[in-house]
Amino acid sequence: MTEAASGIDARDPGLQPERTRLAWRRTTLSCTVVAVLAVKLAVSDEITAVGITGLALSALVWIGFLAVAHRRIRSLSPARPQPLSHRGALLAACCTIALAVFGAAMIW
């Protein structure tokens, strides 16, 4: 009896999960650089309430993105990775957009 006949999926995922894992790590590194630059911007200029608020919100969004990325990277570890949920994709996109908006608001 073959694997296909017995109901076992003989899918070989190849390197796709590894590429996805590396992409999540690169994106996490990019978000970390943006968060560090936000700290530098907030500390180098006069410290204002707007700067502190932008910094706090940026840090909160950065931590949220780290949580999403860590969860996704861990889900890629098994032999059969789970697909990214709609909620996770939406949260990652919202964190990225929010980080860009907070960064732009801190510059103005």
C-alpha positions as CSV (number, residue, x, y, z in Angstrom):
1,M,0.0,0.0,0.0
2,T,1.4,3.4,-1.0
3,E,1.5,6.5,1.3
4,A,-1.1,8.2,-0.9
5,A,-3.4,5.2,-0.7
6,S,-3.1,5.0,3.1
7,G,-4.2,8.6,3.5
8,I,-0.8,10.0,4.6
9,D,0.2,13.2,2.8
10,A,3.8,12.7,1.5
11,R,4.4,16.4,1.0
12,D,8.0,17.5,1.1
13,P,7.9,21.2,2.2
14,G,11.5,21.7,1.0
15,L,13.1,25.0,2.0
16,Q,9.9,27.1,1.9
17,P,9.4,27.0,5.8
18,E,13.1,28.0,6.2
19,R,12.7,30.9,3.8
20,T,9.6,32.0,5.6
21,R,11.3,31.8,9.0
22,L,14.2,33.9,7.7
23,A,11.8,36.5,6.2
24,W,10.1,36.9,9.6
25,R,13.5,37.3,11.3
26,R,14.5,40.0,8.7
27,T,11.2,41.8,9.3
28,T,11.6,41.6,13.0
29,L,15.1,43.0,12.7
30,S,13.8,45.9,10.6
31,C,11.1,46.7,13.2
32,T,13.8,46.6,15.9
33,V,15.9,49.1,13.9
34,V,12.8,51.4,13.6
35,A,12.2,51.2,17.3
36,V,15.8,52.0,18.2
37,L,15.7,54.9,15.8
38,A,12.5,56.1,17.5
39,V,14.3,56.0,20.9
40,K,17.3,57.9,19.4
41,L,15.0,60.5,18.0
42,A,13.0,60.9,21.2
43,V,16.2,61.2,23.3
44,S,18.3,63.4,21.0
45,D,15.7,66.2,20.7
46,E,14.0,68.0,23.5
47,I,11.9,65.6,25.4
48,T,8.2,66.5,24.9
49,A,5.0,64.8,25.8
50,V,4.4,64.0,22.1
51,G,7.8,62.4,21.8
52,I,7.3,60.3,24.9
53,T,3.8,59.3,23.7
54,G,5.1,58.4,20.3
55,L,8.0,56.4,21.8
56,A,5.7,54.5,24.2
57,L,3.3,53.7,21.4
58,S,6.2,52.6,19.1
59,A,7.5,50.4,21.8
60,L,4.1,48.8,22.4
61,V,3.6,48.2,18.7
62,W,7.2,46.7,18.5
63,I,6.5,44.3,21.3
64,G,3.2,43.3,19.6
65,F,5.0,42.6,16.4
66,L,7.7,40.6,18.2
67,A,4.9,38.5,19.8
68,V,3.3,37.8,16.4
69,A,6.7,37.1,14.7
70,H,7.8,34.8,17.5
71,R,4.6,32.8,17.4
72,R,4.8,32.5,13.6
73,I,8.5,31.4,13.7
74,R,7.6,28.7,16.3
75,S,4.7,27.5,14.2
76,L,7.1,26.8,11.3
77,S,9.2,24.4,13.4
78,P,7.2,21.2,13.0
79,A,7.5,19.0,9.9
80,R,4.2,20.3,8.8
81,P,3.9,24.1,9.5
82,Q,0.6,25.6,10.1
83,P,-0.6,28.4,7.8
84,L,-0.6,32.0,9.1
85,S,-4.0,32.8,10.5
86,H,-6.0,35.8,9.2
87,R,-5.8,37.3,12.7
88,G,-2.0,37.0,12.8
89,A,-1.6,38.5,9.3
90,L,-3.8,41.4,10.1
91,L,-2.0,42.0,13.4
92,A,1.4,42.0,11.7
93,A,0.2,44.4,9.0
94,C,-1.4,46.7,11.5
95,C,1.8,46.7,13.7
96,T,3.9,47.6,10.6
97,I,1.6,50.4,9.6
98,A,1.3,51.8,13.1
99,L,5.0,51.8,13.5
100,A,5.4,53.8,10.3
101,V,2.7,56.2,11.4
102,F,4.2,56.7,14.9
103,G,7.6,57.2,13.4
104,A,6.3,59.8,11.0
105,A,4.4,61.6,13.8
106,M,7.6,61.8,15.9
107,I,9.5,63.4,13.0
108,W,6.9,66.2,12.6
